[in-house]
Amino acid sequence: MAVITATMVKELRQATGAGVLDCKQALEAHDGDFDKAVVYLREEGMASAAKRASRQVDEGLIGSYVHAGSRVGALVEVNCETDFVARTDEFQELAHDLAMQVVAAKPLYLIVEDVPADVVEAEKATYRAQMEESGKPENILERIIEGKLQKFYEEVCLLEQAFIKDPDLTVNELVKQQNARLGENIVVRRFVRFEVGG
Amino acid sequence: MAVITATMVKELRQATGAGVLDCKQALEAHDGDFDKAVVYLREEGMASAAKRASRQVDEGLIGSYVHAGSRVGALVEVNCETDFVARTDEFQELAHDLAMQVVAAKPLYLIVEDVPADVVEAEKATYRAQMEESGKPENILERIIEGKLQKFYEEVCLLEQAFIKDPDLTVNELVKQQNARLGENIVVRRFVRFEVGG
């Protein structure tokens, strides 16, 4: 069995934000395999995050970002459970990063459920029209349209977008990660983006 | 006839933002009376401002302000005619001051015309109910209600509010003053205010 060193635990803590004991246990359970321990802790974190999701979030911060030149800016409200967490550097960075995300990636909606039904229908009709003469069978067409719709959501919904500072994560995954790290339910409540003449 | 000194001209320029020659002429025309010269230049300024009002405004800035503690923030879009004016310190200060105004004074609407008719009717009905048993004649009641409605507009409309840094000016007058000072039509286009849990 692999020896679990303090350095390994420390690195795992930095990568996942999990506690010392959880990191030690995760490494032991996976014979010191760093990547497997990360996956394991992430899944554990998601599970606790789901448990936390019902708790009340009425604290938080207003994150703001105005791009150099002041022609475009954004505000984001991010909620958490306690003022204590709201004041941490991590939470402040999250709020700021999300405002920067809104400025850079121009989301139109917060979550998939916010996209109006007529917009979804119009998108679907466009995809269908594009493929009309492809001769593909209906069930394949449906699957392609669903795929294109998912891409559309990843473009226009803040929580589905790739995080600008780490495109391997969606914004939703980033929020969940901070949720696990800070041990509190975290919710992006609303955002607004102003652009001169926009 | 009073001697017009350079100091007098300088003070008048600082108070009104008008040009050197205009200030000198205004002081001469009013026998060196500072207050009369201010009123005169303000009226002149308003006249030129009115002339400018039809010109196109598609440049400008996004002003932002987040209060210490990051529990409340605001964005404001302020438009002008040229990028040159948008980049001046005065214009940047105006945009910032307006965002601060929105955070501090919590306007709900931009201008009087933005207040929905049903909100106005509900306000009027409340005022009338408050005075129902006062026995005042109808024409007096009407005047009192109009007065109270004006106070309501001064509370909820950004452009009607007293400017927090100089309550002798309304926000609209502040904008007109900068309009005269910078020689361009300036328009506050929109604002938004986010407060945690608000």
Interface residues (C-beta under 8 A of the other chain):
Chain A: D58 E59 G60 L61 I62 G63 S64 V66 S70 R71 V72 G73 A74 L75 V76 E77 N79 A86 Q92 A95 R190 V192 F194 E195 V196 G197
Chain B: D58 E59 G60 L61 I62 G63 S64 V66 S70 R71 V72 G73 A74 L75 V76 E77 N79 A86 Q92 A95 R190 V192 F194 E195 V196 G197
